[in-house]
């Protein structure tokens, strides 16, 4: 089964200081899952050049591709593009193409701050899409997205679609037994189906169940066999329902 | 001014796969800020022993303290305690004290799965609090918290209080001018007040302003001087209001 792995690097003091609740990570997690892409890491880092560079370098070496969110713009705290360049040991260079696009879409005269947004890492590519005028800057396997959700989300959807992979299949079992009582059965199931993605989520509110088990795989038959095996092992009166 | 730095490591496939929206990071960011603690990193990692260990080791070496969220419990996907032990090169050992607490609060007979929760890293400390019976396991500067928000939040508040530090002060300026038009003034302000935490947040919805500037410092006088300096530089008609 085809699997693509990715990481998301969220850049922004405003999130770490609790001024703004990030919604881009939650959006990306759901959309990548729907697209069969494995999001394997989310990191939120401050507006610091070396910290951004370190995290991007770490992720770019380990995952098929990396998305950054935020830190793109004309002011002092917009350091993501320079951070990505530093991660790859590249310099920034003025993109004439991007400068022309920016001038075309800006009121008033060009100024140095606006021109800063036309600087991209050496070797970077501009990805154009019809609906958002500002292109997505790509360096190697890193895609630099803006943090504003109205801009992040359509760009993320385009990337999820580009990297679309074999879908995940999921079944769920809701139990009246607590985790301690079923843990041995879960271990047994994983011993027989080591490729199964098996999650166990206890509920402490007034739900009608105590634990939700999720079984996932990209192989539908494998999932069905694992599901049947686990259902056979669990005491009948411990299972409230399954999906 | 006293500054404490910290990092949050969120453990859980359910967050990376978009099944659950994490709320603990957002809660921790706000509460640490109120307590004057600098949250400088958030990482969300999967239920994998080495990945947890790598991230915890990275954070424990760089920040005053580290909080983990999630991955605590009796099942196969609860790997945080072992991951933290591995980060410090420690073995797991059965805590007689914790085993007694768990048995005291559990219905039915002890079983191996439940006893797994009494295993803690060698050298770990148990932090007790009256309102939640399960103690917080601490190894060196790492505090292991459960992922369930009803349990995470009261434990986080206790830690925020324990590490309480000098408060942050904040002023805000709302401008009608876009970021490109004020970027030079922001750079000038930072050149004169390099310790100022200065954020610039453009709005793309129908707010009555285009950019919100936040000025922060733990030094109230320094903040006031930086605020006055920036207000003097910004064109009067560019400022809609300040706070």
Interface residues (C-beta under 8 A of the other chain):
Chain A: X13 X14 X15 X16 X17 X18 X19 X20 X21 X22 X25 X26 X29 X30 X31 X32 X33 X34 X39 X40 X41 X42 X43 X44 X45 X46 X73 X74 X75 X76 X77 X106 X108 X111 X112 X113 X114 X116 X148 X150 X151 X168 X179 X180 X181 X182 X183 X184 X186 X187 X190 X197 X198 X199 X200 X201 X202 X204 X205 X214 X216
Chain B: X13 X14 X15 X16 X17 X18 X19 X20 X21 X22 X25 X26 X29 X30 X31 X32 X33 X34 X39 X40 X41 X42 X43 X44 X45 X46 X73 X74 X75 X76 X77 X106 X108 X111 X112 X113 X114 X116 X148 X150 X151 X168 X179 X180 X181 X182 X183 X184 X186 X187 X190 X197 X198 X199 X200 X201 X202 X204 X205 X214 X216
